[in-house]
Structures are given as C-alpha cells and as structure tokens.
Amino acid sequence: MATTSATFRMALECSSSTRVISCRDTSVQFISAAATASSFSPKLRPKRIMMISSSSSSSSSSHNTNNAPPGPILLVGVTGGTGRSVLGGLLAAGIHNSSLKVLTRNPQGSAAKWFEAQGVGVIAGDLDDADSLNNVVQGVRAIYCHATSKDGAKADPEGEIRAERLAKAAASAGVEHIVYNSSGSAGFGISQVEQKVMIESIFKDSGIPTTNLRATLFMEEFWKVYTRPQILKGTFPFSMPSHKPLQLVAVKDVGLAAGVSLKNPKEYGGFSLELAGDELTPLQMCEAFSQAQGGLKVNHSRPPKFLFWFFNRDLYRIATFLSDHGYTADIANCRERFPGILKFDQFLQLTKWGDASRMYADGFQY
Ligand SMILES: NC(=O)c1ccc[n+]([C@@H]2O[C@H](COP(=O)([O-])OP(=O)(O)OC[C@H]3O[C@@H](n4cnc5c(N)ncnc54)[C@H](OP(=O)(O)O)[C@@H]3O)[C@@H](O)[C@H]2O)c1
C-alpha cells in the first residue's frame, strides 16, 4: 500500500520505560515486527539506499519501440528510499535516460550523483518554493511524480500543498502529462492513502491529463530490516490470514507502467489503474521464500493486529484492510498492458533473495 512505507516513529510505552523507535519502515515491517517489538533498536535504522541495475537500458527492452513524444520528463520524489528503482522500469519501457531529469533539493547528494552516473540529468528544485518550480518545469513535456513529501508515519499535510504548487507551475508551463505514484486501498481511512486520493484530484483539477498508478504493496517491503532476517531464519511474521491473497508490485514495475504511460499519453492521460504483478497468500509467499532460500522451510506466524492500535492507528487500518479487504487490481490486465511485470518469485530470484549477505540497505540490483 503506497504510503504504507513510512518512517514510523513509534513510542512503545512500557511499564518501566519508553522506547522510541525511528525507522524507515512499512506496514509490512510493523505488521511483521510487532511480535518482536521488544527486540527493536534504533541502531537498526536502515540506510536509505537501494540500487538498481546500471545495466538496465532502453536498448535491452522489449518495450523499446521509442515512440515516446519528444521533450524532457521531470522525475519528482525519486531520490528517497524507493524511488530509484523506477528508473530501471522507465528504461525498460523504452524511455531514454537522456530525456529524464530528476528534481531534488540536494543535487550534491548521493542519490543525485547516482542518477547522474546513470546518464540522467539532475536539477535543483524544491516543492516548497514556487519560484524554483517555475524554473524547473520550463520546457518539460511530462512529469512522473513518485512522492511530494517524505514518507512518514502519518500523511504530511504539506504533501497536498506541494502537489498544488507543482500542478500550478506545470499547468503554467504547458506540461502535457502527469503520471502519479498513487495507491490502492482508498476509502479505509489510512491517512497517507487518503492524501494520495486528494493529490489525484489536485492533478486532475490542474487540467493536465494525469495517469494514476495505484500501487499495491511494494515487493521491496519484504526486503527491509524488520522482516527479511526473520524470514531467512524460517519465520514469516505477517499479520494477515494465511489463506488471504495479497497483491504485490515491484517498484521497478511502477517505473515500467509509468514509462508505458509516458510513451502513450493519449491512451493513458486521464486514466487510473490499480497496479499489481502478482497475488499470493502468506502461505504461498512462504513457499516462494523457501524456494528462494534453497528449500529451508518458512512458516507463517500471525501477530495479532490489535497491537497496532496502540502503536499507530494508520498501521492498524492497514492491517485491517489487508486482512479483511485487500487490493483489487486486475493482474491479467496489468500483464497485458505491461509485459514483463514481475511475479513475486521472479522478483525474489532477480534480487537474489537467498543470499543472506546482501542487504536492502546496502543496495541491490535487479
Ligand atoms: N505501495 C507501497 O507499498 C509503498 C511502499 C513504500 C513507499 N510507497 C510510496 O512511495 C512514495 C515514496 O516513498 P519513499 O519511501 O521513497 O519516500 P522518501 O524516502 O521519504 O523520499 C521522499 C522523496 O520526496 C522528495 N521530497 C520531499 N520533500 C520535497 C520537497 N519539499 N521538494 C522536493 N522534493 C521533496 C525527496 O527528494 P529530495 O530529498 O531529494 O529533495 C525524496 O525524493 C511515497 O509516496 C510512499 O507513500 C509506497
């Protein structure tokens, strides 16, 4: 669930002490981790780096018909914890790296340098600064917006204001198309998801044809530090019924869908789509983990979701959504539109899940 990945700041009130945990995290990690909350440590805070393959290129792509309309594409919000992975998908869709430029407040930062090393331009700008945006959007044909604020425990109200600023600047500059990394699971009171619904409206009201890619749960979430180490040891703690299907998408495939949309603005402008590459129950995920780990048996355990009520209400709502409802992407349709969209076992294989020495925080390529 988009937005589920949040930097949750969780205060665990204990009878004798209060422990404050700040971690880049997701519903998966918390839904997984509540059972082991007593072992949390701030020292476990993951680094914010995830690498994708620098060998990904438009030339190796089955989508590389290169019929994209001319003009630069501005990437917004791709320099954080998840955003870099969209580049591989954009390239796989046949978008050329030289047509991309990345907006960041920190053009000297490691993420900016990484994009430059991939042949992608970087431009300084701040969604809090209308003047800088007016400058950045000049001559831009289209925008891919991955985020408008830091991913947090609750929606940052500035996220909508920034989206308004971006939409206004884009409309004035004649930007023709916006593709937005939105979220499935709207209507369940999850603050970050409801904010994405509002941002969809803001972009729509700008008059710029917008494509809303409503992501299901990112597959990358299972790689993170509160989840993967336990799975590698044979336990998959996840607060969902063992037989309840869960829809998933790889972040790279959000980039793939964005790339296909950006190349076909007439078809995808004004279009919303829930996005998933696979659907598995926690038990089936255990089998996939087990296979990727060389056959070691992995068992599903289910921490009770009422615990989340005390940690974080949004997290409780996420757990309830996943347990009682679930995403509703049409996966066959996604496969047809975005050939090559990854299944979970392919994602595990490509990311070399079974190699315990590889850490999400250190970066991985796929
Ligand atoms: N579906 C799922 O399961 C799932 C999982 C994880 C995340 N998500 C969603 O994916 C999105 C990105 O998450 P993330 O974890 O990658 O976020 P993150 O690490 O917090 O990164 C935030 C991004 O927003 C940019 N940003 C923030 N404030 C800005 C400002 N004032 N001006 C310009 N740029 C600004 C940052 O750019 P600079 O700092 O470089 O300026 C950075 O690129 C979020 O919307 C999140 O909800 C979904």
The ligand as a Gaussian input file, in Angstrom:
#p B3LYP/6-31G(d) Opt

LIG

0 1
 N        2.942000       0.799000      -2.228000
 C        3.792000       0.609000      -1.258000
 O        3.870000      -0.455000      -0.646000
 C        4.726000       1.710000      -0.916000
 C        5.860000       1.405000      -0.194000
 C        6.780000       2.429000       0.053000
 C        6.528000       3.739000      -0.376000
 N        5.391000       3.991000      -1.065000
 C        5.137000       5.390000      -1.532000
 O        6.203000       5.783000      -2.371000
 C        6.471000       7.159000      -2.187000
 C        7.970000       7.380000      -1.931000
 O        8.327000       6.755000      -0.729000
 P        9.853000       6.802000      -0.241000
 O        9.929000       5.886000       0.916000
 O       10.753000       6.589000      -1.402000
 O        9.968000       8.318000       0.249000
 P       11.212000       9.054000       0.935000
 O       12.378000       8.139000       1.042000
 O       10.722000       9.721000       2.158000
 O       11.604000      10.155000      -0.185000
 C       10.881000      11.336000      -0.308000
 C       11.122000      11.936000      -1.675000
 O       10.339000      13.140000      -1.766000
 C       11.179000      14.204000      -2.128000
 N       10.745000      15.430000      -1.438000
 C       10.266000      15.550000      -0.183000
 N       10.027000      16.851000       0.088000
 C       10.375000      17.553000      -1.014000
 C       10.372000      18.916000      -1.353000
 N        9.977000      19.876000      -0.498000
 N       10.805000      19.291000      -2.584000
 C       11.247000      18.347000      -3.471000
 N       11.258000      17.036000      -3.218000
 C       10.829000      16.646000      -1.996000
 C       12.583000      13.830000      -1.695000
 O       13.503000      14.497000      -2.547000
 P       14.862000      15.242000      -2.031000
 O       15.044000      14.917000      -0.581000
 O       15.952000      14.683000      -2.924000
 O       14.637000      16.673000      -2.304000
 C       12.567000      12.328000      -1.960000
 O       12.840000      12.070000      -3.321000
 C        5.601000       7.640000      -1.055000
 O        4.500000       8.322000      -1.624000
 C        5.125000       6.369000      -0.384000
 O        3.856000       6.512000       0.147000
 C        4.502000       3.018000      -1.348000

